[in-house]
């Protein structure tokens, strides 16, 4: 794919997000991509497009803005308590995800600061 094609895709994506954000139609979040991982293959800065996409989702699908009551008020953290970290995926075994994050998980698990 050429740089011009990538720029055209990104421009069209941005324009579509801006149009949806202006019109604010109700969106079925089940039909939308949960991430924009494919943008990573464009070798461009994706922060602005990701922010725009998330703003569009939050404006057009209010259910994603829900905050559980127990999360609304920040609880003070016991400074002596371990930080709990969890990893959940079905791609740990014989998959690039497992290969990529295995050392990070093992390093965190060995640290006395974390409960993995």
Buried (B, 14 or more C-beta within 10 A) or exposed (E): EEEEEBEEBBEEBBEEBEEBBEEEEEBEEEEEEEEBEEBEEBEBEBEEBEEBBEEBBEBBBEEEEEEEEEEEEEEEEEEEEEEEBEEEEEEBEEEEEBEEBEEEBEEBEEEEEBEB
